Structures are given as C-alpha cells and as structure tokens.
Amino acid sequence: MTRKQIRIELDKKLETIPEQIWDEVIDYLNDFEQKNSQEQKRIIALREILTEKRGLLLRLAQ
C-alpha cells in the first residue's frame, strides 16, 4: 500500500469511528513518536508477533 492509499484508508476509518477514539489514537501516535528508534522497532515487532500468533494466543487463554 502506498502512503497516499494509507492516508485515504485512515481518513475513511476516522469518519466511521466515534470521536472519543480519536484521542486514544492521537495519544498512541504521540507516545510512539516520542520513543527512540529501538523502542519503536520492538513495538512493531511485538505487534507483528501478536497478529501472527493471535489464534494460538486465544487458544492458550482458554
């Protein structure tokens, strides 16, 4: 996905979610931006692991 396509998708999503969620999104982005590059990489890697292993984690949680 290109940067422009991502921006279009984000705009669509922002139109459909409640405004209360906007604050959470902004807070997350601001917090992420303040992290150093190593911390950012760890956050991205953890998110990828959680996404890839979601099914397994849900089964383990039961």
C-alpha positions, 0 to 999 in steps of 0.5 A: 500500500502506498502512503497516499492509499494509507492516508485515504484508508485512515481518513475513511476509518476516522469518519466511521469511528466515534470521536472519543477514539480519536484521542486514544489514537492521537495519544498512541501516535504521540507516545510512539513518536516520542520513543527512540528508534529501538523502542519503536522497532520492538513495538512493531515487532511485538505487534507483528508477533501478536497478529501472527500468533493471535489464534494460538494466543486465544487458544492458550487463554482458554 
